[in-house]
Amino acid sequence: PERDHAGAVGMSDVKKKKPLEKINYGQEAAKLTEPFTMIDLTQMDDLALSVFLCEGTMPFHRHLDQDELFMVHSGTIGIESDWGNLVLRPGELAVVPKGLNHRSSSLIRSLVLLFQPRLIVNRRNGDRRLFALKDEGRLEKVSVPAMGRQIVNPHTPVALAHLDTFAFNLLLCSETGPWRQHDRQSSLVLCFDGQVILDSDLGQVSLHRGELVVVPKSTAFRLSSRERSLVLELQRHKPPGLPLQD
């Protein structure tokens, strides 16, 4: 069928790319048996998405080179830090900035999605943070379901959090959205609730709750749904004073 999107890649480029691979993070998480073990699910450019089993208490630690975004899939976890403490339940997320002393814990088996930038340190041009001062900020959590109930305009990204050079967005999918194409980044599309169809130059993928896919850069795609569905996506943004990274 004919498509009216602009900037679609040519057939010669499409043939060089692999078909889209769908990942069910609930099924992957079920493989975890030992507390604080982790499975890497996928890599989107320099950002890694993992799932880990939180049960017990981690030692206090901090990361000098990357922020971390925690989103609870099942169970309940606590995050203690020099910026205060949080309790995260299913569908809730929080960002722990680099340099902040923190630890996570849970009294029950809890499965958590973890987003971490993994850019090689020497490409960060000294963008490290040894310590986050106690009075400098505070941890805040966001409820994805609560934010989803407030969205009125479908297919319009709403920023939930910022993670290093990425914005973590929420979209309401209803009917068919516009064609999109990002030439300088891949796109991670995660179905949080409902069911969405992703059409692209690499074929069509049906995503149910708990499934995700990474769309390579320069690949045109669009989302559609017959019901009110919620999708999470990552969009790279330009850090203040720095060029947009390739």
N, C-alpha and C positions, 0 to 999 in steps of 0.2 A: 504493500500500500504506500501511497505517496505521503511524504512528511514535509511539513513546511518550516522546520526549524532551520536556523541559519548556522553556518559554520560547521556543519557535520563533517566528520573525517571521511576521507576517500576510502574506497574499497580496498586499495592496496595497503592502507594503514590498518584497517580493521583486521585483515588476514594475519597481521603480525602479532595481534593481541590474543591473549588466552580468553576463553569464555568466562563469564562471571561465575564466581564460586560462592555459593551460599553457605553461611555458617550458622548453626543453631547453638547459641552459647549455653543454653540450659543443658543440652545433651553433653557438651564438652565438660561442663562443670560437674556433672554426675560422675565423672571419672576420678575426681579428686577424693582422696581418702585421708590424707595426713594434714593436720592443721598447718596453715600458712604455706601450703604448697600452691603452685601457680601453673597455669597453662596459658601460653601465648596463643591468642586466637588469630590475630592478623596484624599486619603492619600497613599503615597508611602514610606513605612518604616517610617522615622521620618520627611519626607518632605510633606507638605500640598500644594495642588493646589486649588486655589479659583478663583472666578470671582467677580469683584465688579463694581458698577456703579459710575463712576466719573463724577460729575456735580456740579460745584461750586468750593469752595476752602477749603481744609483741613487746620487745624492749623499746625504750625511747630511742629515736634516731632522727636524722634529718638528711635531706638530699641537697647537695650543693648546686646541682646543675639542672634540675627539672622540677616543675610543679607536678602534682599528682591529683587526678580526679577520681574520687571513689563514688560508685553508684551501687546501691544494694539491690541484688536480685531476689534474694530470699533470706529470711532471718532478720536479725537486728545486730548492729555493731555500735560500739562506742569509739569515738576518736578523742583522745586527750592531747592537748597541745599547750604551748605557752600563750596562745591566743584564746584559750578557753576550751570547753568540752562540748561535744555534740553527740546525740544519739541519732543514728540513721536507720530508717526502716525501709521496706521494699518500695522502690520508686523514688527514693530520696537520694540526693547527691550533695557532695561538698568538694571544694578544691583546697588542698593543702599546699601552700606556696613553698617554693624552694627556700631552704635555710631555716624552716620552722621546725623546731623540735616537737615530735609527736609520736604517738603510738596508737594502734588499733587493737580492739579486744571484743570478744563476744562470749557469752555464757552458753550459747547453742551453736549448732552447725549453721553458719551463715555464708552465703556465696555473694561475692562482690566483684563487680566489673571495675577494672583499674585502667585508666588512660594515662600513659606516661610518654612524654617526648624522649626520644633516645638519639638525638642528634649527637654526633661525635663531639666530644668536649672541645677539641682544638678548632672546631668550626664556629664555636659560640663567641669567639673574640673576647674572652674574659668575662662573659656575662654570667658570673657566678654570684652566689650569695651565701656567705659563711654563716651568718646568724640573722634571724628575724627577731627584732626587739619585741619584748613582751607587750609594750603599750602601742605598738605600731599598727595593729589591726585586730580583727577578730574573725574567727571562723563563722561562716554562714552556710546554712543548708537550703536546698531548693527541692520542692516536691514536684516531680514531673506531672503526676495526675492533676494536682491542684492548678498548675500553670495551664495544662491542657484544657481544663474546663473554662478558662478565661479567654481562650483564643476564639476570635470571631471570623477573621479572614483566612480562608484556606490557602495553603501553599505560600504563605508569607513567613519567613524565618523569624523566630523570637529567640533572642539570646538568653540562655539560662546561666551560663558561666563562661569564664575565659581561662584558658589553659595554655600558658606560654604564648605561642603565636597563633593559637586556634580559638575560635568562638564555638562553643557547644550550643547548638541551636535546636529548637523544637518546632516542628511543623504539624499543622492540622491538614491531613489529606482527605479530600472529599471530591468526588468526581475526578476529572482529569486536569492535571496541572500543566504548566508550560514546559517546553523543552529547555534544558539547561546544559551548559558545557563549560567546564573549568579547564583552561589551558595550562595553568601553572600549578595545579594540585590535583591529587586524587580526591574522591568523594566517598566518605563512609556513610552509609545509609542503614539505620537500625530501626526495625519495626518495634516500637514500644508497646503498642496496643492496636488491635484490629488486624486488618490484612490489606496489604498494598501490592500493586503490580508495578514493577519497574521495567519500562521499555527502554532499550538502548540500541546502539549500533552493534552491540555484541549479543543481542538477543533479549528475550523477555524472562524475568525472574519474578516469581510470586513469593512475597515475604509475609510470613505469619508472625505473631507475637513471639519475641525472643530470637528472631532471625536477623541476620545482617549480611551486607555485601559491600565490597569496596569497588567502586567504579574508577577505572584508570583515568588519568588526566587526558584531556582532549577527546573524551568520549561523550557524545550527546546522549542525554537520558531525560526521562520524565517519569513522574509518579502519578498513579491514579488509584482510587478506591471506591467501592460501592457503599461503604459505610464510613462513619466518623472514625478515622484511624489517626494515631499519633506516631510520628517518625522523629527520631533523633539524628542529627547530622553534624559533622564537623566542617567548619569553613575557616580557612586560614585568613588572618587579618594582618595588617601592617603594624608592627610594633612601633611606638613613638620613636622617631629619630633614626629608624633603621629601614633599609630597603626591604621590599617583600622578597622572601627567600624563594629560591627555585626548588 
